[in-house]
Every structure is written in structure tokens, then in C-alpha cells.
């Protein structure tokens, strides 16, 4: 039996590592006059599973895109593992906006699974998973391939290592994307509506894989989803977003069972 790749996935704990792996401090994101995030304060504790819910356009996915530096903040600060993502201190002690080298180094701690699979169609499944560990992390190719096969076991696709993405179903492609993200050994995994592009009959298989990851590892999860049963199952904290702000936050039994805010009750009544 293959070794459990999730045991290798667990991030090494630092003796004095910050309790919050992610911290947003008064973050503002706007597009012209449209404010997407309105002085957002948000923290994600190390090893926790946090899910963001709320109506479309409330700012949930923007949070993930900011962490991946696909977008830049207009105001405020983002910290990842205690290190600013948004700015850097130069050798002479000056603080200035982070350059690409600084952002790239911090992004090594972050993995993301997108709505769309974004696999390389000209590469095999195995090559899709090993390319970044070899080219970005400098991992030996044999080691990268061994780990990739273990991760394919995890997502139930060991027999698809030599296939190309175009020969796979949407659910299989998304499971490859999950394996690819885990291959980088991230400390936090971002999940952005990972089942929204799938046919309904394929959703359950992908969610089962993610449930296994949530239960079997202490990797930090930050998830955006409209799958409320999934959010209830995997979350330790659920945050309700509306108009760029967190309007309610708590354990899933509170948010889904006895929400305090009328807006939360309205949203849940519409989606449950």
C-alpha cells in the first residue's frame, strides 16, 4: 500500500510560528468607485478549516485572489505566516510595496484550486502534477513523480497518470487539479467554488476527496463554496459575507442552526 501523502503534506510547525497563518488588516479593494472589500479584518488560524459563504459579488473570491497576488490591495495589509504579502522592508529599512520576487516566495506557502481546472492540455496528468515542484521548488524529478503517484492514489486516479486532461471527465480533471495543488506542499489550500464548473453527478466525488483531506491532515483550508452541506461538514468556522464585509462568523452549528443576523437567515433560506 502506498504511503499516505497527506502525512508528507502536513506543514512543519515553527516553534514560534504566528497563530494566524493569514491576517487581513483593514484591507480595501475597489474597482473604480465600486468597493469590493470594505476595510476587511479577517484571520485564519493555522491548521483550521474556514469557509466563506454569501451571495455572489460579496467579495469572497477576491480574498483568495488577493492571497494569490492575482489582485493587489488598495489599502491595508495582508500577512501570511507573519510576513507581509503586500509590502516589504528593504536593506536600508524602508518599507515599500512588495516586488514580484517577494510575493513569489510567500506564494510558495499557498496552494489554490480554481473553479476552472487550468491544466496543461499538452502534458500528461503526471507531468501536470510534477512540473511546478520540479521547476519552482527544485525537487528531484524522481521524487516529484513518486509523490505525484501517491497523490493520484489519494484522489482515486492512479491509473490516469499517463492520460492527457482532454481524455478525462470534468470531475477527474478537478481531482488532478487538487493533486497538483497539494504537490507543492502548501501550508494553506485555497478552494474557490471548486465544483461550480462540474455536472451535478460529478460533484460528490470531488467533495469526498476534499473531505478526506480535511479530516486526514492539519493543512489550513480557506474555502469559498455554495455547497452548504460541504461547508457544514468540513468547517470549523464559517464566515458570512455581504457587501465586502464579514457580517457574522462562528462554528457551523451556529451559522447554519441559529444565525444571529437577519441577512444570514435570508441567504441561507434561499440556498438551503
C-alpha positions as CSV (number, residue, x, y, z in Angstrom):
1,X,0.0,0.0,0.0
2,X,1.3,3.5,-0.8
3,X,2.3,5.7,2.0
4,X,-0.1,8.4,2.9
5,X,0.9,11.6,1.0
6,X,-1.1,13.7,3.5
7,X,1.5,12.7,6.2
8,X,4.1,14.4,4.0
9,X,1.6,17.2,3.3
10,X,1.5,18.4,6.9
11,X,3.4,21.7,7.3
12,X,6.3,21.7,9.6
13,X,5.5,23.7,12.7
14,X,7.7,26.5,13.6
15,X,8.5,26.9,17.3
16,X,7.3,30.5,17.4
17,X,5.0,30.4,14.3
18,X,2.2,33.0,14.4
19,X,-1.1,31.6,15.5
20,X,-2.7,33.3,12.5
21,X,-1.5,31.9,9.2
22,X,-3.4,34.5,7.3
23,X,-4.4,38.0,8.5
24,X,-6.2,40.8,6.7
25,X,-5.8,44.2,8.4
26,X,-8.2,46.9,7.2
27,X,-8.0,45.7,3.6
28,X,-9.7,47.7,0.9
29,X,-10.2,46.5,-2.6
30,X,-12.0,48.6,-5.1
31,X,-12.5,48.8,-8.8
32,X,-13.1,52.4,-9.7
33,X,-15.9,53.6,-7.4
34,X,-17.0,50.0,-6.6
35,X,-15.8,48.8,-3.2
36,X,-15.4,45.0,-3.2
37,X,-13.8,44.7,0.2
38,X,-14.5,47.4,2.8
39,X,-11.8,47.7,5.4
40,X,-11.8,44.0,5.9
41,X,-10.3,42.4,9.1
42,X,-10.1,38.6,8.7
43,X,-7.8,36.0,10.3
44,X,-7.4,32.3,9.6
45,X,-5.7,30.3,12.3
46,X,-3.0,27.8,11.5
47,X,-4.5,24.3,10.8
48,X,-8.1,25.5,10.8
49,X,-10.8,25.0,8.2
50,X,-12.6,28.2,7.4
51,X,-15.4,28.6,4.8
52,X,-16.7,31.8,3.3
53,X,-20.3,31.9,2.3
54,X,-22.5,34.7,1.0
55,X,-24.2,36.0,-2.2
56,X,-22.3,36.3,-5.5
57,X,-20.4,39.6,-5.6
58,X,-19.9,39.9,-1.9
59,X,-16.1,39.7,-2.1
60,X,-15.4,36.1,-1.2
61,X,-13.3,35.1,-4.2
62,X,-11.5,38.5,-4.1
63,X,-10.0,37.4,-0.8
64,X,-8.5,34.3,-2.5
65,X,-7.3,36.3,-5.5
66,X,-5.5,38.8,-3.2
67,X,-3.8,36.0,-1.4
68,X,-2.6,34.6,-4.7
69,X,-1.5,38.1,-5.7
70,X,-3.7,37.9,-8.7
71,X,-5.1,41.2,-7.5
72,X,-3.5,44.0,-5.4
73,X,-4.9,45.8,-2.4
74,X,-5.8,49.5,-2.5
75,X,-5.4,49.9,1.3
76,X,-4.5,47.8,4.3
77,X,-2.1,44.9,4.9
78,X,-2.1,41.2,4.3
79,X,0.2,38.9,6.4
80,X,0.9,35.3,5.5
81,X,2.7,33.4,8.3
82,X,3.5,36.7,9.9
83,X,5.2,38.1,6.8
84,X,3.6,41.0,4.9
85,X,2.4,39.9,1.5
86,X,1.6,43.5,0.4
87,X,4.8,45.2,1.2
88,X,8.5,44.6,2.1
89,X,11.3,46.2,4.1
90,X,14.4,47.0,2.1
91,X,18.0,46.6,3.3
92,X,18.1,50.2,4.4
93,X,14.9,49.8,6.5
94,X,12.5,51.4,4.1
95,X,9.0,50.0,3.6
96,X,7.8,49.8,0.0
97,X,5.3,47.7,-2.0
98,X,6.3,44.1,-2.4
99,X,8.1,43.2,-5.6
100,X,7.4,40.0,-7.6
101,X,10.3,38.1,-6.0
102,X,8.9,38.8,-2.5
103,X,5.4,37.8,-3.5
104,X,6.6,34.7,-5.2
105,X,8.4,33.5,-2.2
106,X,5.3,33.9,0.0
107,X,3.1,32.3,-2.6
108,X,5.1,29.0,-2.0
109,X,3.1,28.7,1.2
110,X,-0.2,28.9,-0.7
111,X,-2.0,26.4,-3.0
112,X,-5.2,27.2,-4.8
113,X,-7.8,25.1,-6.7
114,X,-9.8,27.2,-9.0
115,X,-13.3,26.9,-10.5
116,X,-11.7,26.1,-13.8
117,X,-9.2,23.3,-13.9
118,X,-6.4,25.2,-15.7
119,X,-4.5,22.0,-16.5
120,X,-1.9,22.0,-19.4
121,X,-3.7,20.0,-22.2
122,X,-0.4,19.1,-23.9
123,X,1.0,17.5,-20.7
124,X,0.2,14.1,-19.2
125,X,-1.6,14.1,-15.8
126,X,1.7,13.1,-14.1
127,X,3.6,15.9,-15.8
128,X,0.8,18.4,-14.8
129,X,1.4,17.5,-11.2
130,X,5.2,17.3,-11.3
131,X,6.1,20.4,-13.4
132,X,5.8,23.0,-10.6
133,X,7.5,21.0,-7.8
134,X,10.5,20.5,-10.2
135,X,10.7,23.9,-11.7
136,X,9.6,26.1,-8.7
137,X,10.7,24.1,-5.7
138,X,13.7,22.4,-7.4
139,X,12.5,19.0,-6.4
140,X,14.2,16.0,-7.9
141,X,12.1,14.6,-10.8
142,X,12.0,11.1,-9.4
143,X,10.9,12.3,-6.0
144,X,8.3,14.6,-7.6
145,X,6.9,11.6,-9.7
146,X,6.8,9.4,-6.6
147,X,4.8,12.0,-4.7
148,X,2.6,12.7,-7.7
149,X,1.6,9.0,-7.9
150,X,0.8,8.9,-4.2
151,X,-1.4,12.0,-4.6
152,X,-3.1,10.3,-7.6
153,X,-3.8,7.4,-5.3
154,X,-5.3,9.9,-2.9
155,X,-7.7,11.3,-5.5
156,X,-8.5,8.0,-7.0
157,X,-6.7,8.5,-10.3
158,X,-3.6,6.3,-10.1
159,X,-4.5,4.7,-13.5
160,X,-4.7,8.1,-15.2
161,X,-1.1,9.1,-14.7
162,X,-0.2,8.9,-18.5
163,X,-3.5,10.2,-19.7
164,X,-4.0,13.8,-21.0
165,X,-6.5,16.1,-19.4
166,X,-8.7,16.2,-22.6
167,X,-9.4,12.5,-22.1
168,X,-10.7,13.0,-18.5
169,X,-14.1,14.0,-17.2
170,X,-14.6,17.3,-15.5
171,X,-14.6,15.7,-12.1
172,X,-11.4,13.8,-12.9
173,X,-9.7,17.0,-14.1
174,X,-10.7,18.8,-10.9
175,X,-9.2,15.9,-8.8
176,X,-6.0,16.3,-10.8
177,X,-6.0,20.0,-10.0
178,X,-6.4,19.2,-6.3
179,X,-3.4,16.8,-6.5
180,X,-1.4,19.4,-8.4
181,X,-2.0,22.0,-5.6
182,X,-1.1,19.5,-2.9
183,X,2.1,18.6,-4.7
184,X,3.6,22.0,-3.8
185,X,3.2,21.2,-0.1
186,X,1.3,24.4,0.7
187,X,0.7,25.4,4.3
188,X,-2.8,26.7,3.2
189,X,-5.0,25.5,0.5
190,X,-7.5,27.9,-1.1
191,X,-10.6,26.4,-2.7
192,X,-12.6,28.6,-5.0
193,X,-16.0,27.2,-5.8
194,X,-14.2,24.0,-7.0
195,X,-17.4,22.2,-8.0
196,X,-19.2,25.1,-9.8
197,X,-18.0,24.0,-13.3
198,X,-18.9,20.4,-12.8
199,X,-22.0,18.5,-13.9
200,X,-24.1,17.6,-10.8
201,X,-23.3,13.9,-10.9
202,X,-19.6,14.7,-10.7
203,X,-19.7,17.0,-7.6
204,X,-19.9,14.3,-4.9
205,X,-16.7,12.6,-5.9
206,X,-14.7,15.8,-5.8
207,X,-16.2,16.9,-2.4
208,X,-15.5,13.4,-1.0
209,X,-11.8,13.9,-1.9
210,X,-11.7,17.3,-0.1
211,X,-13.5,15.8,2.9
212,X,-10.7,13.2,3.2
213,X,-8.1,16.0,3.0
214,X,-9.9,18.0,5.7
215,X,-10.2,15.0,8.0
216,X,-6.7,13.5,7.4
217,X,-4.4,16.4,7.6
218,X,-3.7,19.6,9.5
219,X,-3.3,21.7,6.4
220,X,-5.1,25.0,6.7
221,X,-8.2,25.3,4.4
222,X,-9.8,28.5,3.2
223,X,-12.8,27.6,1.1
224,X,-15.4,29.6,-0.9
225,X,-18.4,27.5,-1.7
226,X,-22.1,27.5,-2.3
227,X,-22.3,23.8,-1.3
228,X,-23.7,24.4,2.2
229,X,-23.6,20.7,3.3
230,X,-20.0,20.6,2.4
231,X,-19.3,23.8,4.3
232,X,-21.1,22.3,7.3
233,X,-19.1,19.1,7.1
234,X,-15.5,20.4,6.8
235,X,-15.6,23.8,8.5
236,X,-14.5,24.7,12.0
237,X,-15.5,28.3,11.3
238,X,-18.0,29.8,8.8
239,X,-17.9,33.4,7.8
240,X,-20.9,35.1,6.2
241,X,-20.0,37.9,3.7
242,X,-22.2,40.6,2.4
243,X,-21.1,43.8,0.6
244,X,-17.4,43.3,1.3
245,X,-17.7,42.7,5.0
246,X,-18.0,39.8,7.4
247,X,-21.4,40.2,9.0
248,X,-21.4,37.0,11.0
249,X,-18.8,34.4,12.0
250,X,-19.0,31.3,14.1
251,X,-18.9,27.5,14.1
252,X,-21.1,25.8,11.5
253,X,-23.7,24.6,14.1
254,X,-24.3,28.3,15.0
255,X,-24.3,29.8,11.5
256,X,-26.5,27.1,10.0
257,X,-28.5,26.3,13.1
258,X,-29.1,29.6,14.8
259,X,-27.7,32.6,12.8
260,X,-27.9,35.9,14.6
261,X,-28.1,38.2,11.6
262,X,-31.3,38.6,9.5
263,X,-29.2,38.8,6.3
264,X,-27.6,35.4,7.1
265,X,-31.0,33.9,7.7
266,X,-32.3,35.3,4.4
267,X,-29.3,34.0,2.5
268,X,-29.5,30.5,4.0
269,X,-33.2,30.3,3.4
270,X,-32.6,30.9,-0.3
271,X,-29.8,28.4,-0.7
272,X,-30.7,25.5,1.6
